[in-house]
């Protein structure tokens, strides 16, 4: 079914709503009616849009807007510059930026509220349900080095199962902690004696606090969390360019061979590009041959001239 969407909202101040949404979202007036059986209304949209807003005001029995903080209109804006510009336009139009009721929307988005407390989310992402098989065949990541890859998905995915990639939120912490436990046991089998401390407490503290040290992506199949990717921003002074550093990538053993790891890397590449980064970088444990094979299959490159060093502080 191919349909056009109308978002109909009763408002308390018709012309104010029209002005705010026109300026904030760059919409134009495509229709207007007055005193139609007691109702005034204005429709805002644009040429070729698959949707439009309709704002109405009842002269005889004004309707008081009634909604919850979870009644949202969400716009997905993959271009970072356009997203920033639209966020600024919303503020200039009179919208108020608010904290979302669901913390998921603050991972890569900003939430705005109009004078009637209707909420609009501007999400800096591209909307899609990712087919893991398609992503694995299409994605070739530009890279330096090679993340502590925690899975062995086949590059040529063999399953048509739809894998949904989304931003991680606080509610995902228990599932992510279970997966990190799996990884720890796998590394132990490779004779790694490192004390791996990434547990639920650390994930919640450092990933979902007031100043997150990393962001996360979640891979779901049939509503079950089967993998994740953690990343943060970086910078290469030699190349004078932004980077996206992938800290960890893991797919549970039962979900491997479907291209889910590649789908996560594909989404990380889009985040990197949207943020102005030119490369994705990561490290790899030399004992993890499965990870090395996976990243080589994506077309990743090694930097043999560099050694990883650290200092305790």
SULHUQUI-V189655 format. One record per pair of residues at least 4 apart in sequence whose ideal C-beta (glycine too) atoms are under 8 Angstrom apart, sorted by the first residue. I is the first residue (numbers start at 1). J is the second residue. Records with the same first field share a line. If there is no record, write none. Layout:
I: J  J
//
This chain:
4: 50  51  52
5: 50  51  52
6: 43  51  52  53  54
7: 51  52  53  54  73
8: 53  54  56
9: 17  53  54  55  56  65  116  118
10: 55  56  57  58  62  63  64  65
11: 16  17  55  56  57  65  116
12: 57  62  64  65  115  116
13: 17  57  115
14: 18  40  41  42  55  56  57
15: 19
16: 20  94  115
17: 21  42  55  114  115  116
18: 22  29  42  44  55
19: 23  93  94
20: 24  93  94  95  114  115
21: 25  27  44  53  55  93  114
22: 26  27  28  29  44  93
23: 89  92  93
24: 86  89  90  92  93  94  95  112  120
25: 44  75  86  89  90  120
26: 46  86  89
27: 44  45  46  52  53
28: 44  45  46
29: 42  43  44
30: 43  44  45  46  52
31: 41  42  43
32: 41  42  43
33: 39  40  41
34: 40
35: 39  40  59
36: 40  41
38: 58  59  60  61
39: 56  57  58  59
40: 56  57  59
41: 54  55  56  57
42: 54  55
43: 52  53  54  55
44: 52  53  55
45: 49  51  52  53
46: 52
56: 63
57: 62
58: 62  63
65: 116  117  118
67: 71  117  118  119
68: 101
69: 100  101  119
70: 101  102
71: 118  119
72: 105  111  119  120  121
73: 118  119  120  121
74: 105  109  120  121  123
75: 86  120  121  122  123
76: 123  125  126  127
77: 82  83  86  122  123  124  125
78: 83  124  125  126  270  274
79: 83  274
80: 84  124  274  275  276
81: 85
82: 86
83: 87  122  124  274
84: 88
85: 89
86: 90  122
87: 91  110  112  122
88: 92
89: 93
90: 95  97  112  120  122
91: 95  97  112
94: 114  115
95: 112  113  114  120
96: 112  113
97: 110  111  112  113
98: 111  112  113  119
99: 106  111
100: 104  105  106  109  111  119  121
102: 169
103: 107  169  170  208
104: 166  167  169
105: 109  111  121  123
106: 110  111
107: 167  168  169  215
108: 123  124  125  167  215  271
109: 121  122  123  124  125
110: 121  122
111: 119  120  121
112: 119  120  121  122
113: 117  118  119  120
114: 118  120
123: 127
124: 274
125: 167  270  271  274
126: 270
129: 162  164
130: 134  135  162  163  164  165  263  266  267
131: 135  160  162  163  263
132: 136  157  159  161  162  163  219  258  259  260  262  263
133: 137  157  158  159  160  258  259
134: 138  259
135: 139  163  259  262  263  266  267
136: 153  154  155  156  157  259  261  262  263  266
137: 155  156  157  259
138: 266
139: 262  263  265  266  269  298
140: 298  299
141: 265  266  268  269  280  295  298  299  300
142: 269  278  279  280  299  301
143: 279  280  281  282  295  298  300  301
144: 236  243  279  281  301  303
145: 281  282  283  284  302  303  306
146: 282  283  284  291  292  295  296  300  301  302
147: 229  246  247  248  249  282  283  284
148: 247  248  249  282  283  284  285  288  291
149: 249  250  261  282  284  288  290  291  292  294  295
150: 179  182  183  186  248  249  250  251  291
151: 227  249  250  251  252  253  256  260  261  290  291  294
152: 256  257  290  291  293  294
153: 157  251  255  256  257  258  259  260  261  262  294
154: 158  256  257  258  259
155: 259  262  294  297  298
156: 259
157: 257  258  259  260  262
158: 257  258
159: 257  258  259
161: 221  222  258
162: 221
163: 219  220  221  226  258  259  260  263
164: 219  220  221
165: 217  218  219  220  263  264  266  267
166: 217  218  220
167: 215  216  217  218
168: 172  176  207  215  216  217  218  228
169: 208
170: 204  208
172: 176  216  218  225  228
173: 177  200  203  204  207  208
174: 178  200
175: 179  218  225
176: 180  200  203  216  218  225  228
177: 181  198  199  200  203
178: 182
179: 183  225  227  228  250  252
180: 184  196  198  199  203  248  250
181: 185  199
182: 186  250  252  253
183: 187  196  248  250
184: 188  196
185: 189
186: 190
187: 192  194  196  285  288
188: 192
190: 285  287  288
191: 287
192: 285  287
197: 202
198: 202  203  248
199: 203
200: 204
201: 205
202: 206
203: 207  208
204: 208  209
205: 209
206: 212  213  214
207: 212  213  214  215  216  230
208: 212
213: 232
214: 230  231  232  247
215: 230  231  232  271
216: 228  229  230  231
217: 228  229  230  231  264  267  268  271
218: 225  227  228
219: 225  226  227  228  229  251  255  260  263  264
220: 224  225  226
221: 226  255  258  260
226: 251  252  254  255  260
227: 249  250  251  252  255  260  261  264
228: 248  249  250  264
229: 246  248  249  264  265  267  268
230: 246  247  248  249
231: 244  245  246  247  268  271
232: 244  245  247
233: 242  243  244  245  275  277
234: 242  243  244  245  281
235: 241  242  243
236: 240  241  242  243  279  281
239: 278  279
241: 277  278  279
242: 272  275  276  277  278
243: 272  277  278  279  280  281
244: 268  269  271  272  275  277  279  280  281
245: 280  281  282
246: 265  268  280  281  282
247: 282
249: 261  264  265  282
251: 255  256  260  261  264
252: 256
255: 260
256: 260  261
259: 263
260: 264
261: 265  294
262: 266  298
263: 267
264: 268
265: 269  280  298
266: 270
267: 271
268: 272  280
269: 273  280
270: 274
271: 275
272: 277  278  279  280
273: 277
283: 308
284: 288  291  292  295
285: 291
286: 292
288: 292
289: 293
290: 294
291: 295
292: 296
293: 297
294: 298
295: 300
296: 300
//
